[in-house]
């Protein structure tokens, strides 16, 4: 038993050391990874509410469509450098996007909610003089061509543009990236330049064939929403159509970073319905840092108060339980960084609640031990019997908490991610509290049995008799 307890003690010591290695410093992580992730309420960031236009959606499919919107937005956010975005449905037609620690330009916000990221256009009014476009031959233009009674959607140094359209099943449709397959990739051309390779679906291929047939030896403009897609040197990308193209095409002239970003965004898929920004808020990290400081201060005061109570009331077991609480806190924080868990105020609340449950488990065990000692058992026998008799109550209470966490987590998917954060941190905390109360504290008490102090029952409680 002594040898086995020594091995367990050594394993626990190694786990504790690894936990410290992961936790500190708090703002950095293991092997160069990021530190503890803070949520929007603690770190600051962007809070945007979109309203989906479901007027063209088939009745009964609204929920599926909105879930598709959430999936696409989640994929589109990744190229922006957000590792832990919060995107969820609110009500019947709204989508909430929360991006902790991020500021976004107006162009990024607009591109995030666009149904199609790229649109194609044809000239309706060219400038009267040739446009100098550098060394590339793909972006040259000729003399003026004026088309009367046409409305311009875009305007750049090449002239005025309208959407490039074709006819599918008797309906006029504009050519956009909504017809792209999600297999776009960045390659290189024969001259060592960067090219963005894309492929149209069946309907897009028909449109592309019609448009390129009509625009032989003319320019085909490419636009990002209301702005021109620019290449290296700030030149508008508008290649001259050399031949009829059907299913596949390339965009040249992009700088490598822009090409990769576009590829990622295009492969994220297209939004099934249009979105409109109805509320937007930038949250300052100053308020969040104040909350963090107060939470840390309050947590330390609470932990020290609990330790003081345990030591005064339970004496030596209280000291050992306090060591177990330190072990509990370190392992908890290590798991928060490794999982990783995004900490919010609700998540911190879940952590504090689990701390109380960790103390509760120790109280149950120590009270059982006290009863055994009063009944005449030796300290060693009382420790084993106390843990054995208290285990059923600890197991029952923690399992019910796990069930409650599962319910809160799934309810949080529909109502609020804050509820999910509370459920996750509470679940992890309760699981670790079971481990520390049943294994860590028990191991420390077994080590204590071998000392002279174990023969003094009053060291276990001020209410117990003996020497």
NORWOZI-V516874 format. One record per backbone hydrogen bond with DSSP energy under -1.0 kcal/mol. NH is the residue of the N-H (numbers start at 1). CO is the residue of the C=O. Records with the same first field share a line. If there is no record, write none. Layout:
NH = CO, CO
//
This chain:
5 = 1
6 = 2
7 = 3
8 = 4
9 = 5
10 = 6
11 = 7
12 = 8
13 = 9
14 = 10
15 = 11
16 = 12
17 = 13
18 = 14
19 = 15
20 = 16
21 = 17
22 = 18
23 = 19
24 = 20
28 = 25
29 = 33
32 = 29
33 = 30
36 = 26
39 = 343
43 = 39
44 = 40
45 = 283
46 = 99
47 = 281
48 = 97
49 = 279
50 = 95
51 = 276
52 = 93
53 = 274
54 = 52
57 = 54
61 = 58
65 = 61
66 = 62
67 = 63
68 = 64
69 = 65
70 = 66
71 = 67
72 = 68
73 = 69
74 = 70
75 = 71
76 = 72
77 = 73
80 = 77
81 = 78
86 = 98
88 = 96
90 = 94
94 = 90
95 = 50
96 = 88
97 = 48
98 = 86
99 = 46
101 = 44
102 = 99
109 = 105
110 = 106
111 = 107
112 = 108
113 = 109
119 = 223
120 = 175
121 = 221
122 = 162
124 = 160
125 = 160
126 = 145
147 = 124
153 = 161
154 = 161
156 = 159
159 = 156
160 = 125
161 = 154
162 = 122
164 = 120
166 = 173
168 = 171
171 = 168
173 = 166
175 = 164
177 = 118
179 = 176
180 = 177
181 = 199
183 = 181
185 = 197
187 = 195
189 = 193
192 = 189
195 = 187
196 = 251
197 = 185
198 = 249
200 = 247
201 = 179
205 = 201
206 = 202
207 = 203
208 = 204
209 = 205
210 = 206
211 = 207
212 = 208
213 = 209
214 = 210
215 = 211
217 = 241
218 = 215
220 = 239
221 = 121
222 = 237
223 = 119
224 = 227
227 = 224
229 = 222
231 = 235
232 = 253
234 = 231
237 = 229
240 = 138
241 = 218
249 = 198
251 = 196
259 = 255
260 = 256
261 = 257
262 = 258
263 = 259
264 = 260
265 = 261
266 = 262
267 = 263
269 = 266
276 = 51
278 = 49
279 = 49
281 = 47
283 = 45
289 = 285
290 = 286
291 = 287
292 = 288
293 = 289
294 = 290
295 = 291
296 = 292
297 = 293
298 = 294
299 = 295
300 = 296
301 = 297
302 = 298
303 = 299
304 = 300
305 = 301
306 = 302
307 = 303
308 = 304
309 = 305
310 = 306
311 = 307
312 = 308
313 = 309
314 = 310
315 = 311
316 = 459
317 = 314
319 = 315
320 = 316
321 = 317
322 = 318
323 = 319
324 = 320
325 = 321
326 = 322
327 = 323
328 = 324
329 = 325
330 = 326
331 = 327
332 = 328
333 = 329
334 = 330
335 = 331
336 = 332
337 = 333
338 = 334
339 = 335
341 = 336
343 = 37
348 = 344
349 = 345
350 = 346
351 = 347
352 = 348
353 = 349
354 = 350
355 = 351
356 = 352
357 = 353
358 = 354
359 = 355
360 = 356
361 = 357
362 = 358
363 = 359
364 = 360
365 = 361
366 = 362
367 = 363
368 = 364
369 = 365
370 = 366
371 = 367
372 = 368
373 = 369
374 = 370
375 = 371
376 = 373
377 = 372
382 = 378
383 = 379
384 = 380
385 = 381
386 = 382
387 = 383
388 = 384
389 = 385
390 = 386
391 = 387
394 = 390
395 = 391
396 = 392
397 = 393
398 = 394
399 = 395
400 = 396
401 = 397
402 = 398
403 = 399
404 = 400
405 = 401
406 = 402
407 = 403
408 = 404
409 = 405
410 = 406
411 = 407
412 = 408
414 = 411
415 = 411
420 = 416
421 = 417
422 = 418
423 = 419
424 = 420
425 = 421
426 = 422
427 = 423
428 = 424
429 = 425
430 = 426
431 = 427
432 = 428
433 = 429
434 = 430
435 = 431
436 = 432
437 = 433
438 = 434
439 = 435
440 = 435
441 = 436
443 = 439
444 = 440
445 = 441
446 = 442
447 = 443
448 = 444
449 = 445
451 = 448
455 = 452
456 = 453
459 = 456
460 = 457
464 = 461
//
